């Protein structure tokens, strides 16, 4: 750029272009910037384009020229020349700095919604505004334009609609209430695309698939909201989703991969929306069947996506049974799949679809696969097997066999949490102690034992070796010699545990006391280089020498049952998986990850008892035995998480039957249970109530400020509910106080509550976009009719907010299913023939009369579904027992559908009239 010679526009453009090329080669450019800025004022497109390109690449936000550049951009935006406006908008989006946002965030929305703006400029303006919002959301003002931008979804130009959908989706995630009207427009536009022929949208048809990118974006937008409340819109959306599922079944119109990719992209996004809504049983089952077809597809990516989507479907009450029908295909994929990532998804799906009916089969397959599994996923499989084995253990001898087999196959990947857990269960269950002792004794006889097996064997034989000592093959001396033969091969912590076992043997088997004292007296123990081992040997030897038999029996008595606290195995699994990118509140099925302290190693002895594995919780978190005669638990370290039924990550209080302290917390800081009538209106009581009668997870309440999600689990007369409060705004909630209110109807005998509820405090401040979790422990003392009410009070932007919703704690939640033969059923049916014990209801079907969905709802209601009991195979028969603290109430039900009349007759017989009436009311609303 010679200073004494004026350059024409072409030369200036040429030299600026050369500078740009030099910069792209990696050289620094510290001149020519002013000439590039001068090009912006040119009226020629090519010169202006090079100027904007140079500025987008080279000029940073701190440049002295930024003011000149902003002025040139403003001039182009005001020029109404669509070409120049497009260049200016592209430059703003490419730079995307905070300074650009401050200068143009208020101007671009006006261009976007102006009536005379060209379609191409609208596209650029929408994408430019999206870029600025992503980089500086606080600088993009919400105003009148937000309501007008929604109507761009009706624009005739599909390019404008596509760009606007991207913008609205991002804005709606942060401000859902302002863009709520977009739902009906998105459904309308999606309907037009889905029902159109491939020739109708010539410019936007991609390999015979009409507007696939726009369809995907619209489906994602709809996932920002719950199912539409307007029946017409909801019906139209259901038709769209059914059409997409139908098209997936049609033969392909092209053999090219682009056609199948576009078609499947729309299909998978539609399935994601069906899963998100979780409200249409027919669609969920159809989606599951469609995914099942992909499980054996030759395309690896499709198999992976199908497995991943089915994992989520498995957690829906409506589609869980449909997912289970593909178990053989998934197991086959585990055995034959070449891609490790697909095999890992297969393991995840087996874990998700597992229940009591298939637990033993799934655990066995996982164990078989574990022997050849990739090292990267072995620890995760070990944790899942341990969780499933405990969660669905009906016979605890099977549980013990499974864990010992787990240690044998993959001992290096069995964490301390797993073997702590088996120790706790054996100690807490008298019926399995002898079997466990016999089994570990036999396992230890293998020439090569994993160290974790030695730990389990040492601990169990130290506690219960006396139960098998009567057999000459497992006499006290043989037990001791077997354990001591492993001693020198073990690490220091395991040796310390074995020394504790030896001193336990002194109490259990006085006849080998001398042999054990000789071992403790040996130089290898008393003069051990490790201080811990040396101290144990000295103290145990002294204890065995000077203490009388009575003192020894007291100090070394059998460990009492462990208190039930948080399980540590699930924590390990979640840490392995990593934190999810979607919060539990938006998709409660997704897992969250967090840490809590609580596990200890079973190695030390104090004055009262030999210490034991961490009092980590029952994975079920329910039905715990109360702690008796136990020393305080030692200080702890490690990682624990809540029970397996919860995907949450916060501490949960122990829940033990017979322990009144569980329901009498003296300090309920920000959340307490009170007994009075709520003063404010209960939102959508009936609708919410009936939604949760046959399901335990989902979104309970949602408005523009707050979303409340639930996860709950019940067992016998105990339950636990996790309530997730999500702040949907960008402003803090202050003085956030949720209160569970028990009305007068929940009292009996004028003094006691039919329901005992214990709530955990929550943080009184909820940040914008954040969520907090509250745990409610539940005990059913007696049968009840009314549900407790959750009242929530908080301050938002200086305004006091107060709302109440019914908590879906209904009598059927305390059902335990009971299997019965036909003869037993009708014998019991006749015994309950008193007119007061029977309640019958004849009602019109509110939903399609589908047999599979009806079965799922009866099982979800809590009773066992009895097959081949009723003489009429079209009828449904169920049986169960409602467990309360004071009594158990047997219940028999019979549902007779009349397909021609679209009617049902429901008959319930229980030993209590009020219970029959209440269960009939709850169940009849489901069909």
N, C-alpha and C positions, 0 to 999 in steps of 0.2 A: 504494500500500500504506500506508494511514493507520495510524500506530502505536497510536492510541487505540481502534481498532475491530477486533475479531477478524473475519477473513474466513472464510466457509465454503469448502469445497473447490471448489465450482463457480466462485465468484468468483476464487479464487486461480488456478485453471486458466485462466480467461478472461483475466486480466491478464498472466499469464505468456505466453499465446499471443499477446497484443498486443505484448509486448516482443519476442518472437521475430520477429514480422512487421516491427516497426520496424528490427530488426537486419538483416533480409533486404533492407530498402530501402536499407541502406548507412550507417545511423547507429550510432554506438558506444553500447553498453549497459553501464553500470557499476553497475547495481543490479538487484535482483530474483533474483539467483542463489540466495540462501538459500531464497526461497519455492519455487523450482523443485526444490531438493533436498528440501524438505519434502513436495512432491508425491510423491516416490518412496516415502514411507511410507504413502501412501493405499492403501486396499484396493479402490478403484474403478479399473477398467481405463483409462477415458478420462483420469483425472487422472494416473495413473502414466505413461501413454503420453506426455502433454504434457511431464511432468517429464523423462523420458528424452530426448525430442526436443530440448528446450532444452539439456540437458547435452551431448548429442552435437554440437550446433552451436556453442555459445558457450563452454563451459568448457574451458580448456586444461589441459595436464598439470601446470602449475606452480601451479594454483589452490590456495588454502588449504583449499578445500572437498573436495579430492580424497579425503581420508580418510573424510569423511562419505559421499561418493558410493560409495566402495568398500564401506563397511559396508552401505549400502542394497542394493547389487548382491549382496553375499554373502547377505543375508537373503532376497532374491528367489530366488537360486539354490538355497538350502536349503529353500525353501517347498514344493517339489514341485508347485507350481501351474504347469501347462505354459504358461499365458498369461504369467504374471509371469516365468518362467524365459526365455521367448522374448524378452521386452522387454529383460531384463538382458543376454542374450547379444548381442542386436543392438547395444546400447549399447557393450559391450566391443569388438565388431568395428568399429563406426563410429569410435570414438575411436582404437583400435588403438595406443595409445602404449606406450612401454617400461614405464611404471609399471603400466599395465593388465596387461601380459604378466607382470610380476613378481608381481602380486597373484593372477592367475587361471590362469596357464599350467598349474599343477599340478592345479587343480580341474576344469577343463573336460574333460580326457580321461576323468576318472572318470564324469562325467555322460554322456559319449558312449558308453561301453561298459557302463553300468549296465543291468541286465536290465529294470528297471521304468520306464525313461525312455520317454516318449511319442515317437512317430515324428517329430512336428513339432519337438520339442526336439532330437532327435538330428540332424536336418538343420541346425538353427541352431548346435548345438554343433560340428559338423564344419566348417562354414564359418567360425565364429568362431575355431576353433583354426587353420585355414588362414591366416586374416588375421594372427593373432599370430605364426605361424611365418614368414610372409613378412617381417614387420617386425623380429622379434627371434628368429631361429632358435636362438640360443644359450640362450634362456630356456625353450624348450619341451623338457622332459625326455623322453628316450626310455626306456621302461620296459615293464612287463608289458602295458600297454594296447596297445602297437603290434601284438602278435600277435593281440589280440582285435579291433582295429579292422579288420583285414583281412577278418574274417568278416562284416563289414557288407555286403560285396559279395554275400552270399547273402540279405540281408534281403528280406522279402516286399514292403516298401514301396519303390517305385522312386525316390521322392524321396530317401530315406535313401541308397540305393545311389548316386545321382547325386552327392550332396554328399560321400559317403565316397570316391568315385572321384577327385574333385578333390583331396581331402586326401591320399590315398595316392599319387597321381601326383607331387605336389610333394615329399612325404617320401621317396619311392623314388628321386628324382633325386639326393638327397644320401646316403641310406642304403639302397642297393639290396639289400644282403644281408638286412637286417631285414624287408624286405617281399617277399622272393622268392616266398613262398607265394601272393602275390596273383595270380601269373600264371595258375595253373590255375583259380582262382576267377573271374578276369576272362574267361578263355576260355569257361568254363562259362556264365557269365551272358550273354556276347556271343552264344553259340550259341543260347541260349533266345530272345534278342531277334530274332536274324536269321531264325530258322526259324519265328517266330510270325507269325500272320496279323495284319493291321492291326486286326482286331476283338478280338484277345486282350488288348491293352493299351489299353483304351478311353481312360483318363485321360491316357495318355502317348503316344498316337498323334497325330502332327502331319501333317495332310493326307495320310493313308494311309501314312505312314512311321512304323513303330513305334519309339518312344524314340530319335529321331535324336541328341539331345544326349548321352544316356548312351552310345550306341554310339560316338560320336566320342571321348568321354572314355576309354572302355575301350580303344579302339584306341591312344590316346596313351599310356595306362599301359603297354601291351604294348611300346611303342617304347622303354621304359626298360631293356629286357632283351634278351638275345640270343634266338634261337629256342629254344623249350622243349626240354629234353633228353628228357623222357618221350615216347615215340612216340605214346601214346594222346592226350596233350594236344596234341602237335604235329599229329597227324592231324585232331583236332577243329578246331583253329585253321585249318588248311588248308581244311577243309570250309566254315568260316564265310566265309573270304575268297573262296572260289570261289562261294559263294551270293551274296555281295554283288556280285561281278562278273557273275553270271548275272542278278541283278535289274536291273542297269544296262541289260541288253539288252532287258528286257521293255518293252512299250508303257506309257507313263505312265498312271496311274490318275486323274490330274486334269490339266487344262490350266493350272492356276494356278501362278504362279512359285514360291509357297511350297513346293509339292510337289517341283518339280525342284531347288530349293535344298537342301532337307533330304536328298533322295536323293543328290545329288551331294556334299554335305558328308561323308556316310558313305563314299561311294565314294572320294573323294580321300584321306580318312584311311586307308582300307584299303590304297590304293596306296602311301601313305607307309610303312605297316608292311611291306608286301611289299618295298619298296626297302630299308628299314632291315635286314631280315633277310637279303636278298640270298642266299638259299639254295635257293629253289624256282624252277628255270628255267621250268617251265610257267606259274606265276603271274606271273613277270616278263614273259614274252612276252604273256600275256593282258592284263596291265595296260597294256603298251605299245600293243597293238591297240585297247584301249578308249580310251586317251588319243588315239590317232590319229583316232578318230571325232569327237572334240571339236575337232580342229584346224580343221574347217570349220563349226563350230556358229555359229549366228547370234548367240549371246550372247558378248559380248566377254570377260567375266570368265572364262568357261569356256575360251575359246581361250588366254587368258593362263596360267591354271592348268595347262592341258594342256602347253603349251610348257615351263613351268617344271619340271613333274614329269618330262617326257621328257629334260630336260637331265641330271637325276640318273640316270635309267635308262640313258642313253647310256654312262655310265662303268662299267656292270656287264657283265662278260664274257658273261653269259647273254642279255642283252637288247640288246646293242649292234647286232647285225645286224637285229633287229626294228625298232629305231629308224630305221635307215638306209633302210628301205623307204618311209618317209614323207618322203624328202628333197624330192621335187617339191612336195608340199603345203606344206612349210616355206618353200621358195624362193618359191612363189606368195604365201604370206602376207607375205613380205618385200616383195614388189612391190605388193601390193594393199591391205594392212592400213592402216586409217585411224588407228588408235591407236598413238602412238609407243612406248608402253611394251610393247605386244604385238610391234611390230617389233623392239625391243631384245631381247626374249626369243627371237624367231626367230633373231636373229644369234647369241645364246648357244647355241641348240640346234644350229645349223649348225657352230659351233666345236666343240661337244662330240661330234657324230657324225662328225666328219671323221677319215678314215684314208687310207691310201695309195690305196685304190681310188677314192675320190671327191674327193681333195684338189684337183685342178685344177678340177673343176666348182664346188666350194664357193668356192674362192678367186676364181674368175672372177665368180660371182654376187655375192660380197661387194664386189668392185671395182665392178661395175655399180651396185650399190645405193649405194655410197659417193658417187657423183656427185650423188645427190639426197637423201642421208641428212640427218637433223636434225643441226644443229651440236653438240647436246649429246652425241651418241654417236659422232661421227666419229673422235675420237682413239682411242676404245676399239676401233672397227672396224679402224683402221690397225694397231694393235698386234696384234690377232688375225690379221689377214692376214699380217703379218710373221712371226709365230710359226708359223702353219700352212705358209707358203711354205718356211720353212727346215726345219721338222720333217719334212715329207713330200717334200722336193725329191729326186727321183731324178735329174733332169736339172738341173744347176745353171744352165744357160743360162735355163731357165724361171724359176728363182729370181731371177736378175738382172733379167729382163724384168718380173717381177711387182713387184719393189721399185721399179724406175724408173717403172713405171706408177703405182704407189702415190704416189710423189713428185709425179708430173705431176697426178694427180687431186686429191690432198689434201695438197699440200706443207706447208701451214701447220700440219697436224696430225701431221706426221711428226717425232717427237722425235729428239734426237741419238742415243739408243740404237739406233734403227732403222738410221740410215745408218752408224753405227759398225759395226753388225753386218755389213752388206753388204761394207764395206771388209775386215773381217777374213776373211770367207769367200773373197773374191776373192784375197786375198793367200795364204791357206792352200791354195788349190786351183789348181794349175798349169793344169789343163785348161780353166778358164773365164776366165783372165786376158785372152787375146786377144779373146775374144768380148765381155767386159765393156768393154774399151777401145773397141772398135768401136761398141758400143751407146751408151755415154755420149757418144762423139764425135758420133754422129748425133743424139742427144737434145738436145745443147747447141746445135745449129744452129737450133732453134726461136727465133723472135723474142723470145718471153717465156719465160724459164726460171725455175723456182722456185730460191731461193737454196740449198736443200738439194741440188738437182741439180747446181748449180755446185760445191758442196763435194765431192760424190761424184765428179763429173767431174774436178775439179782433182786430187784425190788419186789416182784410178786412172790418169789420163793421166801424172801425174808419175812413177808407178811403172812403167807398162806402155805408155806412148805409143809406145815404140820398136817394139812388136809390130805396129802398124798404120802405121808411118811409111813403109813401102815403097810404099804406095798413094799415087799423086800427089794423090788427093782428100783425103788426111789426112797430108800432109807435115808435118815438124816446124814449119815457119813457120806453116802453116795452123792447126795445133793451138794454137800460142802465140797467134796473133791471135784465134782463137775464144775462148780463155779470157780474154785481156786485154780483149776487147770487153765482157765481163761485169764486169770489175774495179770500175769506178766505180759500179756499181749495187748493190754488195754492202756488207754490214756489216763492221765492223773485223775480227772473228774470221775471216770468210771471206776478206777481203783478205790477212790474215796467212797463211792456208793457201795462197792462190794464190802469194804470194811464195815460199813453200817449194817449190811446184811449179816456179816459174821457175828456181830454183837447181838443182832436179833436172834440168830441161831442159838446163842448161849441161853437165851430165855426160853426159846421154843424146845430145844433139845439139850437138856442138861448133860446127857450121856456123851456128847462130843465137846463139852466145855474145855477139857484139857487140850484136845487137838487144836481148837481155835486159839486158846491162849498161847500155845507154842508158836503158832503163826504170827500172832500179834507181838510175841516176845522176840522174834527173830531180828537180827541186825538190819535186814533189808527193810524192816518197818520202823523200828525204834530209831534207827540212824539214817532214815531216808532223807535224801537231799531236798525233797519237797516238804515245806513246813506243814502244809495241810495234812498230808499223809502221816507225817511223824506225830503231829499233835493228836490225830484221831487214834493212832495205834497206842500211844501212851495213855490217853484218857479211857479208851475202851478196855485196855488191859487192866487198868486200875479199877475201873467200874466193875469188871467181872470178878476181880479178886476180893474187894472189900465189901461189896454190896450183898445183902442177904437176898434170899430167893424172892421174898415179898417186894423188896425195893426194886429188884431187877424187873419183876413182873409189872410194877407200876410204871417205871421209867420206859420200859421197852414194850409196853402193851400195844396191841393192834391199833393201827391208825383209824380214827373215827371217819365217818363219811365226810367228803369235802363239801363245803358250801358251794352252791351253784353261782358262778359268776360268768363273766364274758368268755367266750370261746376264743382261743388264740389261733386256731387252724385257719379260720376264714380270713383273718387278718393277713396271714402269710400269703394266702391265695390272692387277695386283692392287691397286696403290695407287688406281687409277681406280675399281675395283669396291668398295674399302673392305674392312675386316676383317669376316669372317663372325661371326655370333652363335653358331654351333655349332662346337665345337673339331674339329680334324681327327681326333682319336681317336674321337670318337663317330660322326662321319660323315666318313670320310677323303676322300670325294669332294668335300667343300666346300673352298673355297680359303681359305688364310690369307694375311695380309699382314704384311710386315716390311721393314726397310731394312738395307742393307749398303753400305759404300763400295767403289768400284772403277772408275769410268769417268773417262776424261780426254778432253780435246779434242785432236785431232790438229793441233797448230799450231806447236810449237817445234822448233828444231833444236839438237842439242848436238854435241859433238865426234865422236860416232860414228855418229849416224843421225838422220834426220828423224823426229820423234815421230809417233805413229800413234794411231788410235782406241784407246780403252780395250781392254786385253786382256780383254774380256768374253767369257763362255764360249760354247762351242758350245751351242745350245739343246738339242741332244740330250744334252749333257754326256758324250758317249761318243766313242770313236774319234778322239781328238785327235791331231794331229801333234805330235811332241816339238819343243820349242824348240831351235833351233840358232843359234849365232852371233848372239845377240841381246843388246842392251844391256839393263840393268835397266829395268823399266817405270817411267815417271815417276810422281811422286806423283799421287794421284787424288782425285776427289771425285765425288759423284753417288749414284745409287741402283742397286743391282744385286740380283738375286734368282737363285735356283737354276734349274736347267734346266727345260724346259717339261714334262717328264714328272712333275715333282714338284710337289705342291701345298703344299710346305713352304716355310719362309722362312729357313732357316739356311744358313750358308756351307757349300759343299761343296768338298772338296779336288779339284784337277785330277786327271784320270784319263787317262793317256796310255800307249798301248802302247809297249813298249820302254823305258820309263823305270822303272828299278828303284827309284828313290827314292820312287815313289808307294806302294810297299808296304814301306818300311823306315823307318817313322816313329820317331825316337829318343825322342820324348816323348809317351807315350800316357796321361798323367796318370791319369784315373779310368776309362779304358776301354782295354783292351789285348787283343791277340790272343795266346793262349798255346797251347801244344801239349801237351796232356795229357788224360787221361780225366776226365770230370766225376765228382765224388764223389756227387752227389745224383741223385735220380730225375728222369727227363725226363717232363714232363707230356704225356699224350695224344699221344705221338709220332706214331703211325700216322695217327690221325684228322686232326691238324693238317697232317701232311705231305701227305696225299692231297687235302686241301681246297685247297692252294695249287699243286698240280701244273699246273693249267690256268688259274690266275689269279694276278695279282701284287699285288692290293690286298685288304685286309680286316683283320679283328680276328684276331690270332694266338692270343692267350691272354687270359683274363679270370677273375678271382676277386673276392672281396669287397673286396680292397685295391687291386689293380693291373689295368690293362688295357693290353695291348700291341697296337698297330696297325702294319701294314706297308704301304708303297708301294715298288715296285721296278720297275726297268727294265733290260733286258739288250739288248746289241747285240754280235754276234759273240762274242768271248771275254771281253768286259768287261761289268760290271754295276754298278749302284748301288742300294742299298737304304736306305730311310728307315724307321727304327724309332721309333715314338711310344710313350713311356711315360706313362701317365696315372694320377695319384693319385686314386682314387675316394673317398678319405676326406677328412675335414676336418683331419687331422693331418699334419704334415710327415714325409716320408721323409728319414732322415739316412744319411750314408755310402752313398749310392746308387751302386752299382758294377756296371754291366753288363760282362760279359766274353765275348768270342767264343772258343770252345774248338774247336780242330781236333784230332780224334782221330788215333790212329796210322794208321787206315785211309786218311787223307787224305795220306799220305806216299808218295813213290815215289823210287826210287834211293837210299833210306835217308837222304837229306839234304833233299830239297826237298818242298815242299807241292804237292799237286795243285791246291789253291786258294790264291791269295794274297788275304788280306783285310786291309784297312786301315780301322780304326775311328777316328771322331772322339771326343774326350772329351765327357762330359756333366757337367752341374752335379751335384755330390754331394748337393745339397739339392733336394728336390722338394716344393713347397708343396702344402697340401691343395687339392684340386680343380684343380690345375694339371697341365700336361704338359710334358715335355721331349722333345727329338728327338735322335736319333743317326744319323749317316750311316756306312754301311759301303760302301767301294769294293771291288769284287770283280774278280779276274782268274782265269780258268780256265787253268791251266798245262797240265794233262793230264786225261784222263777220270778220273772218280772215282765211287765208289759211295755212300759215306756222306755225310750232311749235317753241317755244323758245328753246334755246340750253343751256345746263348745262355744263359749263367748270370748270374743277377741276385741280388745280395746288398744288403740295406739294413736299417736299423733303423726299426721302427715302434712307437711307444709304449714304447720300452725293450726291445722283443723283436727278436731277430735273425731276419730272414727270408731264406730261401735257396731259389731255385727255378731250374729249367732247362727250356728248351724247344728243340726242334729248329728251326733256321732253315731255311725252305723254299728252300734253294739246291740245286736238283736239276740233273742233267746236261742235261735237256731245255731248261733256261732258256737255254742257249747255242746253241740251234737257230737257223739262218737258213733260212727257207723257200726252196725251189727249184722253180721252174716247169719242167715237163717235158712233152713230147708223149707220146702213147701208145707210139709206137715206141721213143723214147729210154728210157722207163720200163722196158719189158719187156726191152730189150737190157741195161740195167744190172741188172735183176732176175736175168737169167740169169748175168751175170758174178759175182754174189754167190751162187753155187750151192753153195759149200763148206758141208757140214753144220754146221761150227762157226760159220759166219756167220749162220745162221738160227736164230731162236727162235720157237716157236709156242705159243700158249696158247688153250685152249678153256675158257670159263667162263660161268657163269650170269649173266644180267643182274641188276644190283642196283637199277637205276632203270628207269623207263618207257623203252621203246625208241623214242624220238622222233628222226627223221632230222635235224631242224634243230638240236636240242641236241647230237647226236653231231657234226655238222659244226663247231659252235662249239667243242666240246671238243678236236677234232683241231687246229683252228686255234690254240686257246689253248695246246695242247701245244707248238706251235712250228713244226710242219711245214706246208708248203703243201698245201692240199686240191686234188687234181688231178681236174678234172671230165672225164667222158667218156673215161676211160682204161681202166677195168675193163669187160670185156664185160657183166658183170652190173651194171646201173645201181643196184641196191640196195646194192652194196659201196662202201666208202670207201677211197680210195687217197691216200697222202701221201708227200711227199719233202722232204728237207732235209739240211743239212750242220751237224754239230756242230763249232763252232770252239773250239779250244784254242790256247794259245800255241805248243805244240810240234807240233801236227798238226791236220788236218781229217778228220773222219770222216763219210762219206756214209751216209745212212740212208733206207731205203725201208720203207713200212709198208702193210699191207692189212688192213682190218677187214671181216669178213663177218658180218652179223647174220642170225639165224634167228628170225623173228618168231613162228613157230608154237611152237618149242621154248623161246623166250625165252633164247636162247644167243648167244654171240659166239665167233668164231674170229679171233684176232689173230696176224698173222705179221709179224715184223720181220727185216729183213736189213741188216746193216751190215758194214763191213770188220773189225770187232773183236767177238769173241764176248762179252766182258764187257759191252760197250756194248749189244749186242742184248738181253742178258738184263736189264740194268738198265732200259732203256727199256720193255721188255715188262712188267716188274713195275709200273712207274709208270703206264703207260697203261691196263693192264687193270683197275686199281682205280677208273677213272673211269666205267665203264659198268655 
